[in-house]
Amino acid sequence: MASKQQSILVVDDCPVSRGMATSILAACGYDAVECGSGTQCIDFLDSNVPALILLDISMPDMDGFDLLRQIRQRHAADSVPVLLVTASADGKDVVRGLTTGANDFLTKPLDRTAFLARVYNHISLSQARRQNDEHRLKVLNILGLRRAIEELNHEAIFAERSDGSLAYCNEMLGRVIEGAPALRAEELALRLMGRETFMEIRAKLAEDSLVTIDRTVPLSRDIQGCGFQSTCRLRTAIHGDVRIWVFQFEVNEASPRM
């Protein structure tokens, strides 16, 4: 089931239970690491980041809930899933575990099929979230690299999510459109180039959502009033799960600069 070896930390003071979970995981290609106490678990986490933690609630040196709190001080639930293991599905324990930061619950004895399915699902979900976060950071870093030249090029930039909301907008956009960060992408585009041009651009995007546009478009009168010429260069393209819009203005030398 595992596409490659992934470290899973098995924390349980019972050698039999620990060994059973470890053998099931190892048979499916996971790298299972055993810890017999909460102290050992913390020591491991000080220098390692597992893909998932299987944590027994009842341990003599530190109960699972206290250990879970310490784990969450180091790693968020999105990055390192924790599956709590209990001998009984007590409702209070489930609520306490979930509110403390557990991702899921399993009961002893472990059902092999259900156990592996939950391990796989939680690791896959965590990896997908991490990749999405890394991609968003990459997009923002790419945009951030442009900040040094934005003042020279007078570029207004925003990134549009698939639902039309904003993932990012730069400082220049906030200067020419008041309250820009709170607006939807469609409203920003309308204010920048006017309805007629916007509807034409949207029609092209509707025909092919992956199309890249690089053309000169008329600038709305409100934006021209900021000291820019009557046209600007529009570039828009898909980058991952967002569409980037870049409006490059030309300064009207006859008007005072912003």
Secondary structure, DSSP 4 states (H G I P E B T S, - for coil): --SS--EEEEE-S-HHHHHHHHHHHHHTT-EEEEESSHHHHHHHHTT---SEEEEES--SSS-HHHHHHHHHHHS-TTTS-EEEEESS--HHHHHHHHHHT-SEEEESSPPHHHHHHHHHHHHHHHHHHHHHHHHHHHHHHHHHTTHHHHHHHTEEEEEE-TTS-EEEE-HHHHHHSTTGGGS-HHHHHHHHH-HHHHHHHHHHHHH-TT--EEEEEEPPHHHHTTTEEEEEEEEEEEETTEEEEEEEEEE-TTS---
